[in-house]
Amino acid sequence: MEETGRNTGMGRTMWEQPIFTKVWEFGKNTAEMVKKHYKSGLVLGVFLLAMFFLGRSIGTITYGLRMQREINTQATTGNVLGNTEAILSAENWGLGFGAEGTQPSGTASADKLKEYNAYYVGDAGEKRIYLTFDCGYENGNSSAILDALKKHNAPATFFVVGHFLESAPDMVKRMVEDGHTVGNHTYHHYDMSKISDPAAFQKEMDDVRTLFQETTGTEMAMYYRPPQGKYSETNLQMAKDLGYSTFFWSLAYVDWNVDAQPSHEEAFSKLTGRIHPGAVVLLHNTSKTNGEILDKLLTKWEEMGYTFGKLEELVQ
């Protein structure tokens, strides 16, 4: 029985319409083509699937390498930034003087320095002077300095470098024999604020201690003075971790230039006009002026009512 069309009234079945005939023929042709190329298509499918997974693997590896490079870069950058921050935080020790006879302010406050076992001045209520000398090399003035100290029974601390220990061992021995303290000024007198490696920092300190012990047969005091007064909080912490107390100063003058020594009058003006209770005085053993005036200078300070103490008083 023929099925009559409900809408067309044309007396044909649905599958006899031209559009459906073409679709039917296209489907048959497609089926034949798939059947004909089935094996080739399967191979191609496997190949494409394999390439898909290979691509994903390569992508994963590439991504991992890129991330590793970024991590390494961040780590390197972190180290560089850490060193840079240490350098940028470096300070040069400096003083600001007020009224005559009063303690100066420092680059850092006394309270801040104490966090690192560091000091620059003593008790503001006691007319006490703490004498210190930085010793880079010997040029004939140390004997006169030691003679004046002995005459006044004035203790001092001598901060020495490696070269001084190597070239003037007898002078170092006399310092110890006369009852003075010898402290650490580092072996090479580097700018220690630029040293961020704790091992390198420690070597500069240990080499001085070792040579001092070999020279004198005694242990060096755990006192440290940064060369040129250059420091950073990182350095102060390194010194503290090694067991050192760090000492800056509250009174000094330009006595280190052997080719332009101050006159006696200039030296007296600076050193008596700015003296103050609890003064930590920095002088250089290489100064001809210091060798020549120290006896009279100590006498003048005594006349002003000052006495001389040891740095250990500040630590206690």
C-alpha positions in Angstrom: 0.0 0.0 0.0 1.3 3.4 -0.9 1.5 6.1 1.8 -0.2 9.2 0.6 1.3 12.6 1.6 -0.7 14.4 4.2 0.4 17.9 3.1 1.5 17.8 -0.5 -1.4 15.9 -2.0 1.1 14.8 -4.6 0.7 11.0 -4.1 4.5 10.3 -3.4 6.1 8.8 -0.3 8.5 10.9 1.7 11.6 9.0 0.5 10.7 9.7 -3.1 11.2 13.5 -2.7 14.4 14.7 -4.6 16.1 16.2 -1.6 15.9 13.0 0.4 17.1 11.0 -2.6 20.2 13.1 -2.7 20.9 12.7 1.0 20.4 9.0 0.7 22.8 8.7 -2.2 25.4 10.9 -0.3 25.2 8.7 2.7 25.7 5.5 0.6 28.7 7.1 -1.1 30.2 8.2 2.2 29.8 4.7 3.6 31.6 3.2 0.6 34.5 5.7 1.0 34.9 5.0 4.7 34.8 1.3 4.0 37.4 1.7 1.2 39.8 3.8 3.2 39.1 2.2 6.6 42.6 0.9 7.1 44.3 4.1 6.0 42.0 6.1 8.2 42.8 4.0 11.2 46.5 4.5 10.6 46.0 8.2 10.3 43.9 8.3 13.4 46.6 6.4 15.4 49.2 8.8 14.0 47.2 11.9 14.9 46.5 10.5 18.4 50.2 9.8 19.0 51.2 13.3 17.8 48.6 14.7 20.2 50.1 13.0 23.2 53.7 13.8 22.0 52.8 17.4 21.7 51.3 17.5 25.2 54.5 15.9 26.6 56.8 18.4 24.8 54.6 21.2 26.1 54.8 19.9 29.6 58.6 19.6 29.5 58.9 23.0 28.0 56.7 24.5 30.6 58.7 22.8 33.4 62.0 24.1 32.0 60.6 27.6 31.7 59.4 27.5 35.3 62.7 26.2 36.5 64.5 29.1 34.7 62.1 31.5 36.4 62.7 29.9 39.8 66.5 30.1 39.3 66.2 33.7 38.1 64.2 34.6 41.1 66.7 32.9 43.4 69.6 34.7 41.7 67.8 37.9 41.8 67.0 37.4 45.5 70.7 36.9 46.3 71.7 40.0 44.3 69.0 42.0 45.9 70.1 40.8 49.3 73.7 41.8 48.6 72.5 45.1 47.2 70.4 45.8 50.2 73.3 45.1 52.5 75.5 47.6 50.5 72.8 50.2 50.2 72.2 50.0 54.0 75.9 50.7 54.7 76.8 53.7 56.8 79.9 55.8 57.4 80.2 56.5 61.1 79.8 60.2 61.8 79.3 62.6 64.6 77.2 65.8 65.3 78.6 68.1 68.0 76.5 70.4 70.1 77.6 72.6 73.0 81.1 72.3 74.3 81.5 69.6 76.9 78.5 67.6 75.8 78.3 64.3 74.1 77.9 64.3 70.3 75.2 62.4 68.5 76.2 59.6 66.3 75.1 58.1 63.0 73.2 55.6 65.1 72.0 56.1 68.7 73.7 54.5 71.6 70.6 52.5 72.3 70.4 51.2 68.8 74.0 50.2 68.8 73.6 48.3 72.0 71.3 45.9 70.1 74.5 44.7 68.4 76.8 44.9 71.4 78.2 48.1 69.7 79.3 51.3 71.5 80.6 54.8 70.8 80.3 56.7 74.0 80.3 56.1 77.8 78.3 57.5 80.7 77.4 61.2 80.2 77.5 61.8 83.9 81.1 60.7 84.5 84.2 62.5 83.3 85.9 59.4 81.9 87.9 59.1 78.8 88.5 55.9 76.8 91.6 56.1 74.7 91.8 54.0 71.5 94.4 53.9 68.7 94.0 52.5 65.2 97.3 50.9 64.0 97.7 50.3 60.3 101.5 50.3 60.2 104.5 51.4 62.2 106.3 54.6 61.3 108.2 55.4 64.5 105.5 57.1 66.6 104.2 54.2 68.7 107.0 54.2 71.2 106.4 57.8 72.1 102.7 57.1 72.5 103.3 54.1 74.7 105.7 56.2 76.8 103.2 58.9 77.4 100.5 56.4 78.3 102.8 54.7 80.8 103.8 58.0 82.4 100.1 58.8 83.1 99.1 55.2 83.9 96.5 55.6 81.2 95.1 52.4 79.7 94.4 52.3 75.9 93.0 49.9 73.3 95.0 49.4 70.1 93.1 48.2 67.1 95.5 46.4 64.8 95.5 45.1 61.3 97.4 42.1 59.9 100.2 44.2 58.4 100.9 45.8 61.8 101.2 42.4 63.4 103.4 41.2 60.6 105.8 44.2 60.5 105.8 45.3 64.2 105.5 42.2 66.4 107.7 43.7 69.1 105.5 46.8 69.4 102.5 44.5 69.8 104.3 42.6 72.5 105.1 45.9 74.3 101.4 46.9 74.2 100.5 43.7 75.9 103.3 43.9 78.4 102.3 47.5 79.3 98.8 46.3 80.2 97.0 47.6 77.2 94.2 45.9 75.3 94.6 44.9 71.6 91.5 44.7 69.4 90.7 43.6 65.9 90.8 46.0 63.0 90.5 43.2 60.4 93.4 41.7 58.5 93.3 43.7 55.3 91.5 46.8 56.4 88.7 46.3 53.8 85.5 48.1 53.6 83.6 45.5 55.6 80.2 46.9 54.8 80.6 45.4 51.3 81.2 41.9 52.7 77.9 40.1 52.9 79.3 36.6 53.2 79.6 35.6 56.9 82.5 33.2 56.1 84.5 36.0 54.4 83.8 38.3 57.3 84.9 35.8 59.9 88.1 35.0 58.0 89.1 38.7 58.2 88.6 38.5 61.9 90.1 35.1 62.6 93.3 35.7 60.7 94.1 38.7 63.0 93.3 36.7 66.1 95.4 33.8 65.0 98.4 35.9 64.2 98.1 37.9 67.4 98.0 34.7 69.5 101.1 33.4 67.6 102.9 36.7 68.2 102.1 37.3 71.9 101.0 33.9 73.2 97.8 35.5 74.5 94.2 35.7 73.3 93.1 38.8 71.6 90.2 40.8 73.2 86.9 40.3 71.4 86.8 44.0 70.4 86.2 45.1 66.8 86.5 48.4 65.1 85.2 48.7 61.5 87.9 50.0 59.1 87.2 53.7 58.2 84.1 53.5 60.3 82.2 51.9 57.5 79.5 49.4 58.6 76.1 48.0 58.1 73.7 46.4 60.5 74.4 43.1 58.8 78.1 43.5 59.7 77.3 44.5 63.3 75.2 41.4 63.6 78.0 39.2 62.1 80.5 40.6 64.6 78.0 40.0 67.4 77.4 36.4 66.3 81.2 35.9 66.5 81.2 37.1 70.0 82.6 40.6 69.4 81.8 44.0 70.8 82.1 46.7 68.2 83.5 50.1 69.1 83.1 53.4 67.2 84.2 56.7 68.7 82.8 60.0 69.9 85.9 62.2 69.4 88.5 62.2 66.6 90.3 64.6 64.3 92.1 64.4 61.0 95.4 63.0 62.2 95.8 60.1 59.8 97.4 62.0 56.8 101.1 61.7 57.4 101.8 64.2 54.6 99.6 66.9 56.1 99.9 66.6 59.9 97.9 69.1 62.0 99.9 71.6 64.1 100.1 71.1 67.9 97.7 74.1 68.3 95.2 72.6 65.9 95.3 69.2 67.6 94.9 70.8 71.1 92.0 72.9 69.9 90.1 69.9 68.6 90.9 67.5 71.3 90.3 69.7 74.3 87.5 71.8 72.9 85.4 68.8 72.1 86.3 66.5 75.0 83.2 65.3 76.9 82.2 62.9 79.6 82.4 59.2 78.4 84.4 60.1 75.4 85.8 57.3 73.3 88.8 59.0 71.6 90.1 57.7 68.3 93.7 58.6 67.5 96.1 57.0 64.9 99.5 55.7 65.9 101.0 56.9 62.6 100.5 60.6 63.6 103.7 62.4 64.4 101.6 65.1 66.1 100.0 62.6 68.4 103.4 61.2 69.4 104.6 64.7 70.2 101.7 66.1 72.1 100.2 63.1 73.9 102.0 63.6 77.2 100.8 67.3 77.4 97.4 66.3 76.1 96.9 63.8 78.8 98.1 66.3 81.4 95.6 68.8 80.1 92.7 66.4 80.3 93.6 65.5 83.8 93.7 69.1 84.7 90.1 69.4 83.3 89.1 66.7 85.8 89.1 63.6 83.5 90.3 60.1 84.3 91.1 57.3 81.9 89.2 54.0 81.7 89.1 50.7 79.8 86.6 49.8 77.1 85.4 46.9 79.1 83.6 49.4 81.4 81.3 50.1 78.5 80.6 46.5 77.9 79.8 45.8 81.5 
